[in-house]
Amino acid sequence: MKKIILSSLLFLASCIILHAQDQQGILKVLETQRIAWNKGDIDGYMQGYWKSDSLLFVGKSAPAYGWQTTLDHYKKGYPDKAAMGFLTFDILQVKVLDPANAFVLGGWHLKREKDAPGGYFTLWFKKIDGEWKIVCDHTS
């Protein structure tokens, strides 16, 4: 009986550690994106996304599919560093659903010379080839 309890406790502890590591991995992706954005590097920012035609981005106008489509959207909407401004995130929740899927809820804020837009986002992260990538982004 003691072996079963000890084994169960060890298993639970390893799950908690892996869960925390997954949360940190996801937060690292978001921080890397934020840093790239603030350098004016949209291509670097896009590295956090799944490079697939199945990537889903839902913005103000309509859902759009594809990594390249999303990149083109960002480059059109933010043609230069001034339009990109300075980005900050408020991460409200990182919920690891299972070893390969996670949900993130947060807020985004841009500080630009003439305005300061912001909104919220929900992200579906999937672990692909050992790396956390955004597979669905709903940003308002």
N, CA, C and O atoms as CSV, one atom per row, in Angstrom:
chain,resi,resn,atom,element,x,y,z
A,1,MET,N,N,0.824,-1.200,0.000
A,1,MET,CA,C,0.000,0.000,0.000
A,1,MET,C,C,0.863,1.257,0.000
A,1,MET,O,O,0.561,2.226,-0.697
A,2,LYS,N,N,1.945,1.237,0.789
A,2,LYS,CA,C,2.831,2.396,0.838
A,2,LYS,C,C,3.466,2.647,-0.529
A,2,LYS,O,O,3.666,3.798,-0.918
A,3,LYS,N,N,3.787,1.567,-1.264
A,3,LYS,CA,C,4.384,1.728,-2.596
A,3,LYS,C,C,3.410,2.393,-3.559
A,3,LYS,O,O,3.806,3.221,-4.379
A,4,ILE,N,N,2.148,2.034,-3.458
A,4,ILE,CA,C,1.131,2.624,-4.336
A,4,ILE,C,C,0.976,4.107,-4.024
A,4,ILE,O,O,0.906,4.931,-4.936
A,5,ILE,N,N,0.923,4.444,-2.762
A,5,ILE,CA,C,0.787,5.857,-2.374
A,5,ILE,C,C,2.018,6.642,-2.809
A,5,ILE,O,O,1.894,7.738,-3.355
A,6,LEU,N,N,3.202,6.091,-2.571
A,6,LEU,CA,C,4.433,6.772,-2.965
A,6,LEU,C,C,4.510,6.935,-4.478
A,6,LEU,O,O,4.881,7.998,-4.975
A,7,SER,N,N,4.161,5.888,-5.204
A,7,SER,CA,C,4.160,5.967,-6.673
A,7,SER,C,C,3.173,7.017,-7.160
A,7,SER,O,O,3.475,7.771,-8.085
A,8,SER,N,N,2.009,7.070,-6.551
A,8,SER,CA,C,0.994,8.054,-6.927
A,8,SER,C,C,1.478,9.471,-6.658
A,8,SER,O,O,1.271,10.369,-7.474
A,9,LEU,N,N,2.117,9.669,-5.523
A,9,LEU,CA,C,2.642,10.999,-5.190
A,9,LEU,C,C,3.755,11.413,-6.153
A,9,LEU,O,O,3.812,12.572,-6.563
A,10,LEU,N,N,4.620,10.500,-6.512
A,10,LEU,CA,C,5.687,10.799,-7.469
A,10,LEU,C,C,5.112,11.130,-8.845
A,10,LEU,O,O,5.574,12.049,-9.522
A,11,PHE,N,N,4.107,10.374,-9.240
A,11,PHE,CA,C,3.456,10.641,-10.524
A,11,PHE,C,C,2.801,12.023,-10.517
A,11,PHE,O,O,2.946,12.785,-11.473
A,12,LEU,N,N,2.091,12.339,-9.454
A,12,LEU,CA,C,1.441,13.641,-9.321
A,12,LEU,C,C,2.466,14.770,-9.346
A,12,LEU,O,O,2.254,15.787,-10.007
A,13,ALA,N,N,3.558,14.599,-8.641
A,13,ALA,CA,C,4.614,15.620,-8.624
A,13,ALA,C,C,5.210,15.818,-10.011
A,13,ALA,O,O,5.471,16.953,-10.409
A,14,SER,N,N,5.427,14.745,-10.748
A,14,SER,CA,C,5.998,14.886,-12.098
A,14,SER,C,C,5.013,15.577,-13.034
A,14,SER,O,O,5.421,16.350,-13.901
A,15,CYS,N,N,3.719,15.304,-12.865
A,15,CYS,CA,C,2.706,15.987,-13.683
A,15,CYS,C,C,2.686,17.487,-13.393
A,15,CYS,O,O,2.573,18.296,-14.314
A,16,ILE,N,N,2.791,17.854,-12.144
A,16,ILE,CA,C,2.805,19.270,-11.758
A,16,ILE,C,C,4.028,19.968,-12.343
A,16,ILE,O,O,3.929,21.090,-12.839
A,17,ILE,N,N,5.169,19.311,-12.284
A,17,ILE,CA,C,6.405,19.891,-12.833
A,17,ILE,C,C,6.276,20.064,-14.341
A,17,ILE,O,O,6.636,21.117,-14.868
A,18,LEU,N,N,5.768,19.049,-15.049
A,18,LEU,CA,C,5.607,19.151,-16.503
A,18,LEU,C,C,4.616,20.246,-16.858
A,18,LEU,O,O,4.829,20.993,-17.813
A,19,HIS,N,N,3.532,20.346,-16.095
A,19,HIS,CA,C,2.527,21.387,-16.317
A,19,HIS,C,C,3.166,22.778,-16.191
A,19,HIS,O,O,2.934,23.646,-17.033
A,20,ALA,N,N,3.955,22.983,-15.159
A,20,ALA,CA,C,4.632,24.272,-14.954
A,20,ALA,C,C,5.620,24.548,-16.083
A,20,ALA,O,O,5.741,25.686,-16.535
A,21,GLN,N,N,6.326,23.517,-16.540
A,21,GLN,CA,C,7.272,23.697,-17.647
A,21,GLN,C,C,6.530,24.077,-18.924
A,21,GLN,O,O,7.006,24.916,-19.689
A,22,ASP,N,N,5.366,23.467,-19.160
A,22,ASP,CA,C,4.573,23.811,-20.342
A,22,ASP,C,C,4.092,25.252,-20.266
A,22,ASP,O,O,4.144,25.976,-21.260
A,23,GLN,N,N,3.624,25.675,-19.094
A,23,GLN,CA,C,3.196,27.071,-18.932
A,23,GLN,C,C,4.353,28.019,-19.216
A,23,GLN,O,O,4.174,29.023,-19.906
A,24,GLN,N,N,5.523,27.715,-18.698
A,24,GLN,CA,C,6.696,28.567,-18.935
A,24,GLN,C,C,7.071,28.582,-20.413
A,24,GLN,O,O,7.459,29.625,-20.940
A,25,GLY,N,N,6.961,27.447,-21.085
A,25,GLY,CA,C,7.248,27.388,-22.516
A,25,GLY,C,C,6.313,28.267,-23.326
A,25,GLY,O,O,6.737,28.939,-24.266
A,26,ILE,N,N,5.046,28.258,-22.961
A,26,ILE,CA,C,4.047,29.087,-23.642
A,26,ILE,C,C,4.320,30.566,-23.378
A,26,ILE,O,O,4.278,31.379,-24.301
A,27,LEU,N,N,4.597,30.913,-22.141
A,27,LEU,CA,C,4.909,32.311,-21.814
A,27,LEU,C,C,6.169,32.778,-22.529
A,27,LEU,O,O,6.272,33.947,-22.900
A,28,LYS,N,N,7.119,31.888,-22.723
A,28,LYS,CA,C,8.342,32.238,-23.460
A,28,LYS,C,C,8.023,32.558,-24.920
A,28,LYS,O,O,8.587,33.495,-25.486
A,29,VAL,N,N,7.125,31.789,-25.532
A,29,VAL,CA,C,6.710,32.083,-26.911
A,29,VAL,C,C,6.124,33.487,-26.985
A,29,VAL,O,O,6.471,34.260,-27.879
A,30,LEU,N,N,5.244,33.819,-26.057
A,30,LEU,CA,C,4.607,35.140,-26.060
A,30,LEU,C,C,5.616,36.258,-25.811
A,30,LEU,O,O,5.528,37.322,-26.423
A,31,GLU,N,N,6.565,36.021,-24.923
A,31,GLU,CA,C,7.582,37.045,-24.651
A,31,GLU,C,C,8.496,37.228,-25.865
A,31,GLU,O,O,8.884,38.352,-26.186
A,32,THR,N,N,8.835,36.147,-26.528
A,32,THR,CA,C,9.660,36.233,-27.745
A,32,THR,C,C,8.912,37.006,-28.827
A,32,THR,O,O,9.507,37.805,-29.551
A,33,GLN,N,N,7.613,36.767,-28.933
A,33,GLN,CA,C,6.804,37.523,-29.896
A,33,GLN,C,C,6.790,39.013,-29.549
A,33,GLN,O,O,6.960,39.861,-30.425
A,34,ARG,N,N,6.590,39.322,-28.282
A,34,ARG,CA,C,6.531,40.725,-27.850
A,34,ARG,C,C,7.842,41.438,-28.155
A,34,ARG,O,O,7.839,42.570,-28.639
A,35,ILE,N,N,8.948,40.787,-27.876
A,35,ILE,CA,C,10.262,41.385,-28.138
A,35,ILE,C,C,10.450,41.616,-29.630
A,35,ILE,O,O,10.912,42.682,-30.038
A,36,ALA,N,N,10.097,40.630,-30.447
A,36,ALA,CA,C,10.227,40.780,-31.902
A,36,ALA,C,C,9.362,41.936,-32.404
A,36,ALA,O,O,9.807,42.747,-33.216
A,37,TRP,N,N,8.131,42.005,-31.916
A,37,TRP,CA,C,7.223,43.079,-32.338
A,37,TRP,C,C,7.827,44.441,-32.014
A,37,TRP,O,O,7.820,45.344,-32.851
A,38,ASN,N,N,8.343,44.584,-30.812
A,38,ASN,CA,C,8.878,45.875,-30.385
A,38,ASN,C,C,10.173,46.243,-31.094
A,38,ASN,O,O,10.607,47.393,-31.026
A,39,LYS,N,N,10.795,45.285,-31.774
A,39,LYS,CA,C,11.953,45.561,-32.634
A,39,LYS,C,C,11.511,45.878,-34.059
A,39,LYS,O,O,12.344,46.199,-34.907
A,40,GLY,N,N,10.207,45.790,-34.333
A,40,GLY,CA,C,9.697,46.003,-35.683
A,40,GLY,C,C,9.866,44.778,-36.561
A,40,GLY,O,O,9.877,44.896,-37.786
A,41,ASP,N,N,9.998,43.604,-35.962
A,41,ASP,CA,C,10.293,42.359,-36.664
A,41,ASP,C,C,9.053,41.468,-36.735
A,41,ASP,O,O,8.869,40.571,-35.912
A,42,ILE,N,N,8.206,41.732,-37.733
A,42,ILE,CA,C,6.981,40.936,-37.882
A,42,ILE,C,C,7.321,39.486,-38.227
A,42,ILE,O,O,6.649,38.568,-37.757
A,43,ASP,N,N,8.346,39.274,-39.037
A,43,ASP,CA,C,8.732,37.900,-39.375
A,43,ASP,C,C,9.128,37.131,-38.107
A,43,ASP,O,O,8.767,35.964,-37.958
A,44,GLY,N,N,9.855,37.765,-37.207
A,44,GLY,CA,C,10.214,37.143,-35.939
A,44,GLY,C,C,8.994,36.897,-35.073
A,44,GLY,O,O,8.889,35.858,-34.420
A,45,TYR,N,N,8.076,37.844,-35.066
A,45,TYR,CA,C,6.827,37.701,-34.320
A,45,TYR,C,C,6.049,36.476,-34.787
A,45,TYR,O,O,5.460,35.758,-33.979
A,46,MET,N,N,6.052,36.250,-36.076
A,46,MET,CA,C,5.291,35.143,-36.659
A,46,MET,C,C,5.854,33.772,-36.312
A,46,MET,O,O,5.186,32.763,-36.543
A,47,GLN,N,N,7.046,33.708,-35.771
A,47,GLN,CA,C,7.634,32.409,-35.427
A,47,GLN,C,C,6.866,31.702,-34.314
A,47,GLN,O,O,7.022,30.497,-34.121
A,48,GLY,N,N,6.041,32.442,-33.586
A,48,GLY,CA,C,5.221,31.833,-32.549
A,48,GLY,C,C,4.005,31.104,-33.092
A,48,GLY,O,O,3.343,30.358,-32.370
A,49,TYR,N,N,3.716,31.324,-34.370
A,49,TYR,CA,C,2.560,30.699,-35.005
A,49,TYR,C,C,2.947,29.412,-35.730
A,49,TYR,O,O,4.079,29.251,-36.185
A,50,TRP,N,N,1.992,28.512,-35.826
A,50,TRP,CA,C,2.126,27.273,-36.583
A,50,TRP,C,C,2.252,27.630,-38.053
A,50,TRP,O,O,1.368,28.283,-38.608
A,51,LYS,N,N,3.323,27.216,-38.682
A,51,LYS,CA,C,3.548,27.536,-40.090
A,51,LYS,C,C,2.808,26.513,-40.942
A,51,LYS,O,O,3.380,25.536,-41.427
A,52,SER,N,N,1.514,26.775,-41.105
A,52,SER,CA,C,0.616,25.841,-41.780
A,52,SER,C,C,-0.521,26.610,-42.440
A,52,SER,O,O,-0.893,27.699,-42.002
A,53,ASP,N,N,-1.064,26.022,-43.499
A,53,ASP,CA,C,-2.253,26.592,-44.129
A,53,ASP,C,C,-3.480,26.433,-43.235
A,53,ASP,O,O,-4.515,27.048,-43.491
A,54,SER,N,N,-3.374,25.617,-42.197
A,54,SER,CA,C,-4.491,25.394,-41.279
A,54,SER,C,C,-4.504,26.353,-40.090
A,54,SER,O,O,-5.453,26.343,-39.306
A,55,LEU,N,N,-3.465,27.182,-39.944
A,55,LEU,CA,C,-3.479,28.199,-38.893
A,55,LEU,C,C,-4.744,29.037,-39.063
A,55,LEU,O,O,-5.080,29.446,-40.175
A,56,LEU,N,N,-5.446,29.292,-37.951
A,56,LEU,CA,C,-6.666,30.093,-38.002
A,56,LEU,C,C,-6.461,31.382,-37.216
A,56,LEU,O,O,-6.092,31.356,-36.042
A,57,PHE,N,N,-6.706,32.514,-37.884
A,57,PHE,CA,C,-6.655,33.819,-37.236
A,57,PHE,C,C,-8.024,34.459,-37.378
A,57,PHE,O,O,-8.524,34.640,-38.488
A,58,VAL,N,N,-8.629,34.802,-36.240
A,58,VAL,CA,C,-9.937,35.459,-36.250
A,58,VAL,C,C,-9.737,36.863,-35.723
A,58,VAL,O,O,-9.402,37.063,-34.555
A,59,GLY,N,N,-9.946,37.837,-36.600
A,59,GLY,CA,C,-9.805,39.233,-36.225
A,59,GLY,C,C,-11.145,39.944,-36.299
A,59,GLY,O,O,-12.199,39.318,-36.189
A,60,LYS,N,N,-11.098,41.258,-36.488
A,60,LYS,CA,C,-12.324,42.064,-36.500
A,60,LYS,C,C,-13.230,41.751,-37.686
A,60,LYS,O,O,-14.453,41.734,-37.546
A,61,SER,N,N,-12.632,41.503,-38.864
A,61,SER,CA,C,-13.456,41.378,-40.060
A,61,SER,C,C,-13.961,39.966,-40.326
A,61,SER,O,O,-15.146,39.783,-40.602
A,62,ALA,N,N,-13.090,38.966,-40.248
A,62,ALA,CA,C,-13.513,37.603,-40.588
A,62,ALA,C,C,-12.395,36.624,-40.257
A,62,ALA,O,O,-11.241,37.025,-40.104
A,63,PRO,N,N,-12.733,35.344,-40.145
A,63,PRO,CA,C,-11.680,34.337,-39.969
A,63,PRO,C,C,-10.806,34.245,-41.216
A,63,PRO,O,O,-11.281,34.397,-42.342
A,64,ALA,N,N,-9.536,33.996,-40.993
A,64,ALA,CA,C,-8.595,33.819,-42.111
A,64,ALA,C,C,-7.717,32.617,-41.805
A,64,ALA,O,O,-7.292,32.416,-40.667
A,65,TYR,N,N,-7.453,31.830,-42.822
A,65,TYR,CA,C,-6.633,30.639,-42.654
A,65,TYR,C,C,-5.268,30.827,-43.283
A,65,TYR,O,O,-5.133,31.467,-44.327
A,66,GLY,N,N,-4.258,30.265,-42.639
A,66,GLY,CA,C,-2.931,30.175,-43.214
A,66,GLY,C,C,-1.913,31.096,-42.577
A,66,GLY,O,O,-2.195,32.249,-42.251
A,67,TRP,N,N,-0.709,30.548,-42.411
A,67,TRP,CA,C,0.401,31.307,-41.852
A,67,TRP,C,C,0.747,32.493,-42.753
A,67,TRP,O,O,0.914,33.613,-42.268
A,68,GLN,N,N,0.855,32.253,-44.051
A,68,GLN,CA,C,1.228,33.324,-44.981
A,68,GLN,C,C,0.152,34.405,-45.021
A,68,GLN,O,O,0.467,35.593,-45.076
A,69,THR,N,N,-1.100,34.003,-44.994
A,69,THR,CA,C,-2.207,34.965,-44.973
A,69,THR,C,C,-2.117,35.843,-43.725
A,69,THR,O,O,-2.319,37.055,-43.794
A,70,THR,N,N,-1.815,35.225,-42.594
A,70,THR,CA,C,-1.690,35.976,-41.339
A,70,THR,C,C,-0.503,36.936,-41.401
A,70,THR,O,O,-0.610,38.087,-40.978
A,71,LEU,N,N,0.621,36.465,-41.927
A,71,LEU,CA,C,1.792,37.337,-42.096
A,71,LEU,C,C,1.446,38.524,-42.991
A,71,LEU,O,O,1.769,39.665,-42.661
A,72,ASP,N,N,0.794,38.261,-44.119
A,72,ASP,CA,C,0.420,39.337,-45.046
A,72,ASP,C,C,-0.520,40.340,-44.374
A,72,ASP,O,O,-0.406,41.546,-44.591
A,73,HIS,N,N,-1.447,39.835,-43.558
A,73,HIS,CA,C,-2.378,40.689,-42.822
A,73,HIS,C,C,-1.617,41.625,-41.875
A,73,HIS,O,O,-1.879,42.827,-41.829
A,74,TYR,N,N,-0.680,41.055,-41.129
A,74,TYR,CA,C,0.111,41.875,-40.201
A,74,TYR,C,C,0.933,42.922,-40.948
A,74,TYR,O,O,0.988,44.082,-40.539
A,75,LYS,N,N,1.566,42.516,-42.032
A,75,LYS,CA,C,2.412,43.470,-42.774
A,75,LYS,C,C,1.593,44.586,-43.402
A,75,LYS,O,O,2.063,45.719,-43.503
A,76,LYS,N,N,0.368,44.278,-43.827
A,76,LYS,CA,C,-0.501,45.308,-44.395
A,76,LYS,C,C,-0.999,46.256,-43.299
A,76,LYS,O,O,-1.023,47.472,-43.488
A,77,GLY,N,N,-1.394,45.697,-42.158
A,77,GLY,CA,C,-1.937,46.509,-41.072
A,77,GLY,C,C,-0.891,47.285,-40.293
A,77,GLY,O,O,-1.190,48.311,-39.683
A,78,TYR,N,N,0.353,46.782,-40.318
A,78,TYR,CA,C,1.449,47.410,-39.566
A,78,TYR,C,C,2.660,47.546,-40.491
A,78,TYR,O,O,3.631,46.801,-40.360
A,79,PRO,N,N,2.599,48.499,-41.425
A,79,PRO,CA,C,3.631,48.591,-42.465
A,79,PRO,C,C,5.000,49.083,-41.992
A,79,PRO,O,O,5.994,48.910,-42.697
A,80,ASP,N,N,5.061,49.695,-40.804
A,80,ASP,CA,C,6.351,50.191,-40.324
A,80,ASP,C,C,6.362,50.209,-38.792
A,80,ASP,O,O,5.350,49.932,-38.150
A,81,LYS,N,N,7.496,50.533,-38.233
A,81,LYS,CA,C,7.676,50.520,-36.780
A,81,LYS,C,C,6.721,51.509,-36.085
A,81,LYS,O,O,6.216,51.222,-35.000
A,82,ALA,N,N,6.484,52.639,-36.694
A,82,ALA,CA,C,5.569,53.615,-36.091
A,82,ALA,C,C,4.160,53.041,-35.967
A,82,ALA,O,O,3.498,53.251,-34.950
A,83,ALA,N,N,3.693,52.323,-36.984
A,83,ALA,CA,C,2.365,51.708,-36.940
A,83,ALA,C,C,2.328,50.576,-35.916
A,83,ALA,O,O,1.294,50.326,-35.296
A,84,MET,N,N,3.458,49.894,-35.742
A,84,MET,CA,C,3.521,48.782,-34.793
A,84,MET,C,C,3.518,49.266,-33.352
A,84,MET,O,O,2.938,48.616,-32.482
A,85,GLY,N,N,4.150,50.384,-33.091
A,85,GLY,CA,C,4.190,50.917,-31.741
A,85,GLY,C,C,4.943,50.010,-30.784
A,85,GLY,O,O,5.790,49.212,-31.186
A,86,PHE,N,N,4.612,50.153,-29.511
A,86,PHE,CA,C,5.244,49.354,-28.457
A,86,PHE,C,C,4.172,48.447,-27.859
A,86,PHE,O,O,3.167,48.928,-27.335
A,87,LEU,N,N,4.386,47.145,-27.938
A,87,LEU,CA,C,3.403,46.151,-27.519
A,87,LEU,C,C,3.657,45.651,-26.100
A,87,LEU,O,O,4.791,45.361,-25.719
A,88,THR,N,N,2.570,45.557,-25.326
A,88,THR,CA,C,2.622,44.872,-24.037
A,88,THR,C,C,1.445,43.897,-23.973
A,88,THR,O,O,0.416,44.090,-24.619
A,89,PHE,N,N,1.631,42.852,-23.177
A,89,PHE,CA,C,0.588,41.858,-22.948
A,89,PHE,C,C,0.218,41.847,-21.471
A,89,PHE,O,O,1.060,42.092,-20.607
A,90,ASP,N,N,-1.033,41.564,-21.195
A,90,ASP,CA,C,-1.498,41.213,-19.855
A,90,ASP,C,C,-2.014,39.776,-19.973
A,90,ASP,O,O,-3.100,39.549,-20.505
A,91,ILE,N,N,-1.252,38.828,-19.488
A,91,ILE,CA,C,-1.666,37.433,-19.567
A,91,ILE,C,C,-2.580,37.147,-18.380
A,91,ILE,O,O,-2.160,37.217,-17.225
A,92,LEU,N,N,-3.827,36.827,-18.681
A,92,LEU,CA,C,-4.824,36.606,-17.642
A,92,LEU,C,C,-4.931,35.136,-17.248
A,92,LEU,O,O,-5.239,34.810,-16.101
A,93,GLN,N,N,-4.674,34.253,-18.214
A,93,GLN,CA,C,-4.787,32.825,-17.917
A,93,GLN,C,C,-3.983,32.007,-18.918
A,93,GLN,O,O,-4.040,32.247,-20.124
A,94,VAL,N,N,-3.238,31.045,-18.404
A,94,VAL,CA,C,-2.592,30.024,-19.230
A,94,VAL,C,C,-3.080,28.701,-18.662
A,94,VAL,O,O,-2.764,28.341,-17.528
A,95,LYS,N,N,-3.849,27.988,-19.461
A,95,LYS,CA,C,-4.421,26.734,-18.984
A,95,LYS,C,C,-3.940,25.605,-19.888
A,95,LYS,O,O,-4.341,25.510,-21.048
A,96,VAL,N,N,-3.079,24.754,-19.345
A,96,VAL,CA,C,-2.614,23.581,-20.083
A,96,VAL,C,C,-3.719,22.542,-19.972
A,96,VAL,O,O,-4.050,22.083,-18.878
A,97,LEU,N,N,-4.288,22.173,-21.125
A,97,LEU,CA,C,-5.434,21.269,-21.140
A,97,LEU,C,C,-5.017,19.805,-21.113
A,97,LEU,O,O,-5.674,18.967,-20.495
A,98,ASP,N,N,-3.925,19.516,-21.787
A,98,ASP,CA,C,-3.354,18.174,-21.809
A,98,ASP,C,C,-1.920,18.333,-22.304
A,98,ASP,O,O,-1.498,19.461,-22.556
A,99,PRO,N,N,-1.161,17.265,-22.451
A,99,PRO,CA,C,0.251,17.429,-22.829
A,99,PRO,C,C,0.495,18.110,-24.179
A,99,PRO,O,O,1.620,18.521,-24.465
A,100,ALA,N,N,-0.544,18.235,-25.011
A,100,ALA,CA,C,-0.333,18.810,-26.339
A,100,ALA,C,C,-1.188,20.038,-26.643
A,100,ALA,O,O,-1.078,20.592,-27.737
A,101,ASN,N,N,-2.031,20.481,-25.721
A,101,ASN,CA,C,-2.939,21.593,-25.986
A,101,ASN,C,C,-3.022,22.526,-24.790
A,101,ASN,O,O,-3.000,22.102,-23.635
A,102,ALA,N,N,-3.119,23.821,-25.108
A,102,ALA,CA,C,-3.239,24.822,-24.055
A,102,ALA,C,C,-4.080,25.995,-24.557
A,102,ALA,O,O,-4.189,26.241,-25.758
A,103,PHE,N,N,-4.659,26.698,-23.614
A,103,PHE,CA,C,-5.500,27.863,-23.868
A,103,PHE,C,C,-4.894,29.062,-23.153
A,103,PHE,O,O,-4.479,28.964,-21.998
A,104,VAL,N,N,-4.847,30.187,-23.844
A,104,VAL,CA,C,-4.335,31.415,-23.237
A,104,VAL,C,C,-5.358,32.527,-23.443
A,104,VAL,O,O,-5.911,32.690,-24.531
A,105,LEU,N,N,-5.596,33.278,-22.388
A,105,LEU,CA,C,-6.443,34.461,-22.429
A,105,LEU,C,C,-5.598,35.635,-21.985
A,105,LEU,O,O,-4.897,35.568,-20.975
A,106,GLY,N,N,-5.673,36.714,-22.751
A,106,GLY,CA,C,-4.889,37.876,-22.371
A,106,GLY,C,C,-5.378,39.152,-23.025
A,106,GLY,O,O,-6.308,39.161,-23.832
A,107,GLY,N,N,-4.714,40.221,-22.645
A,107,GLY,CA,C,-4.979,41.521,-23.237
A,107,GLY,C,C,-3.735,42.011,-23.953
A,107,GLY,O,O,-2.617,41.641,-23.595
A,108,TRP,N,N,-3.929,42.840,-24.961
A,108,TRP,CA,C,-2.807,43.436,-25.677
A,108,TRP,C,C,-2.999,44.953,-25.689
A,108,TRP,O,O,-4.121,45.460,-25.697
A,109,HIS,N,N,-1.872,45.653,-25.688
A,109,HIS,CA,C,-1.891,47.116,-25.687
A,109,HIS,C,C,-0.751,47.611,-26.566
A,109,HIS,O,O,0.385,47.147,-26.464
A,110,LEU,N,N,-1.075,48.550,-27.416
A,110,LEU,CA,C,-0.045,49.208,-28.225
A,110,LEU,C,C,0.064,50.655,-27.775
A,110,LEU,O,O,-0.944,51.324,-27.546
A,111,LYS,N,N,1.276,51.122,-27.652
A,111,LYS,CA,C,1.513,52.530,-27.375
A,111,LYS,C,C,2.167,53.100,-28.629
A,111,LYS,O,O,3.272,52.720,-29.013
A,112,ARG,N,N,1.434,54.035,-29.254
A,112,ARG,CA,C,1.940,54.679,-30.463
A,112,ARG,C,C,1.920,56.186,-30.259
A,112,ARG,O,O,1.350,56.689,-29.290
A,113,GLU,N,N,2.540,56.885,-31.171
A,113,GLU,CA,C,2.642,58.333,-31.024
A,113,GLU,C,C,1.269,59.009,-30.925
A,113,GLU,O,O,1.085,59.925,-30.124
A,114,LYS,N,N,0.310,58.558,-31.736
A,114,LYS,CA,C,-0.978,59.246,-31.797
A,114,LYS,C,C,-2.127,58.523,-31.105
A,114,LYS,O,O,-3.200,59.101,-30.926
A,115,ASP,N,N,-1.918,57.271,-30.715
A,115,ASP,CA,C,-3.008,56.554,-30.071
A,115,ASP,C,C,-2.468,55.380,-29.250
A,115,ASP,O,O,-1.264,55.129,-29.200
A,116,ALA,N,N,-3.386,54.684,-28.619
A,116,ALA,CA,C,-3.006,53.541,-27.776
A,116,ALA,C,C,-4.097,52.473,-27.853
A,116,ALA,O,O,-4.832,52.273,-26.886
A,117,PRO,N,N,-4.210,51.786,-28.993
A,117,PRO,CA,C,-5.247,50.760,-29.113
A,117,PRO,C,C,-4.931,49.541,-28.253
A,117,PRO,O,O,-3.795,49.331,-27.826
A,118,GLY,N,N,-5.946,48.765,-28.018
A,118,GLY,CA,C,-5.778,47.538,-27.244
A,118,GLY,C,C,-7.000,46.665,-27.375
A,118,GLY,O,O,-7.994,47.053,-27.989
A,119,GLY,N,N,-6.923,45.502,-26.804
A,119,GLY,CA,C,-8.037,44.565,-26.855
A,119,GLY,C,C,-7.671,43.290,-26.125
A,119,GLY,O,O,-6.783,43.271,-25.273
A,120,TYR,N,N,-8.365,42.240,-26.471
A,120,TYR,CA,C,-8.160,40.945,-25.834
A,120,TYR,C,C,-7.883,39.890,-26.882
A,120,TYR,O,O,-8.180,40.067,-28.064
A,121,PHE,N,N,-7.308,38.787,-26.428
A,121,PHE,CA,C,-7.061,37.659,-27.323
A,121,PHE,C,C,-7.259,36.351,-26.582
A,121,PHE,O,O,-7.049,36.251,-25.373
A,122,THR,N,N,-7.671,35.351,-27.349
A,122,THR,CA,C,-7.665,33.973,-26.888
A,122,THR,C,C,-6.823,33.194,-27.883
A,122,THR,O,O,-6.951,33.366,-29.096
A,123,LEU,N,N,-5.970,32.347,-27.361
A,123,LEU,CA,C,-5.056,31.578,-28.198
A,123,LEU,C,C,-5.186,30.096,-27.868
A,123,LEU,O,O,-5.308,29.704,-26.707
A,124,TRP,N,N,-5.157,29.292,-28.916
A,124,TRP,CA,C,-5.047,27.847,-28.746
A,124,TRP,C,C,-3.621,27.498,-29.126
A,124,TRP,O,O,-3.212,27.678,-30.272
A,125,PHE,N,N,-2.876,27.004,-28.167
A,125,PHE,CA,C,-1.512,26.531,-28.401
A,125,PHE,C,C,-1.541,25.022,-28.536
A,125,PHE,O,O,-2.287,24.331,-27.841
A,126,LYS,N,N,-0.718,24.524,-29.441
A,126,LYS,CA,C,-0.557,23.089,-29.620
A,126,LYS,C,C,0.936,22.793,-29.623
A,126,LYS,O,O,1.724,23.531,-30.215
A,127,LYS,N,N,1.316,21.717,-28.962
A,127,LYS,CA,C,2.717,21.313,-28.967
A,127,LYS,C,C,2.956,20.499,-30.231
A,127,LYS,O,O,2.411,19.409,-30.401
A,128,ILE,N,N,3.781,21.050,-31.113
A,128,ILE,CA,C,4.065,20.437,-32.412
A,128,ILE,C,C,5.564,20.211,-32.496
A,128,ILE,O,O,6.354,21.147,-32.366
A,129,ASP,N,N,5.943,18.976,-32.713
A,129,ASP,CA,C,7.364,18.610,-32.766
A,129,ASP,C,C,8.121,19.134,-31.547
A,129,ASP,O,O,9.253,19.604,-31.661
A,130,GLY,N,N,7.487,19.047,-30.390
A,130,GLY,CA,C,8.129,19.436,-29.140
A,130,GLY,C,C,8.133,20.922,-28.850
A,130,GLY,O,O,8.703,21.345,-27.844
A,131,GLU,N,N,7.506,21.742,-29.712
A,131,GLU,CA,C,7.467,23.197,-29.510
A,131,GLU,C,C,6.032,23.678,-29.435
A,131,GLU,O,O,5.173,23.221,-30.190
A,132,TRP,N,N,5.775,24.608,-28.513
A,132,TRP,CA,C,4.452,25.217,-28.423
A,132,TRP,C,C,4.290,26.234,-29.537
A,132,TRP,O,O,5.122,27.126,-29.702
A,133,LYS,N,N,3.201,26.094,-30.308
A,133,LYS,CA,C,2.873,27.015,-31.403
A,133,LYS,C,C,1.411,27.423,-31.308
A,133,LYS,O,O,0.568,26.642,-30.865
A,134,ILE,N,N,1.114,28.647,-31.726
A,134,ILE,CA,C,-0.260,29.120,-31.785
A,134,ILE,C,C,-0.885,28.527,-33.036
A,134,ILE,O,O,-0.374,28.715,-34.140
A,135,VAL,N,N,-2.004,27.803,-32.862
A,135,VAL,CA,C,-2.702,27.231,-34.007
A,135,VAL,C,C,-4.008,27.955,-34.291
A,135,VAL,O,O,-4.572,27.836,-35.379
A,136,CYS,N,N,-4.489,28.715,-33.292
A,136,CYS,CA,C,-5.690,29.519,-33.481
A,136,CYS,C,C,-5.564,30.775,-32.623
A,136,CYS,O,O,-5.263,30.693,-31.432
A,137,ASP,N,N,-5.793,31.927,-33.226
A,137,ASP,CA,C,-5.688,33.222,-32.561
A,137,ASP,C,C,-6.974,34.001,-32.822
A,137,ASP,O,O,-7.309,34.285,-33.972
A,138,HIS,N,N,-7.684,34.341,-31.772
A,138,HIS,CA,C,-8.848,35.209,-31.878
A,138,HIS,C,C,-8.509,36.498,-31.139
A,138,HIS,O,O,-8.439,36.518,-29.910
A,139,THR,N,N,-8.304,37.557,-31.881
A,139,THR,CA,C,-7.899,38.838,-31.320
A,139,THR,C,C,-8.923,39.898,-31.655
A,139,THR,O,O,-9.349,40.013,-32.804
A,140,SER,N,N,-9.324,40.680,-30.654
A,140,SER,CA,C,-10.256,41.779,-30.878
A,140,SER,C,C,-9.637,43.074,-30.410
A,140,SER,O,O,-10.262,44.129,-30.510
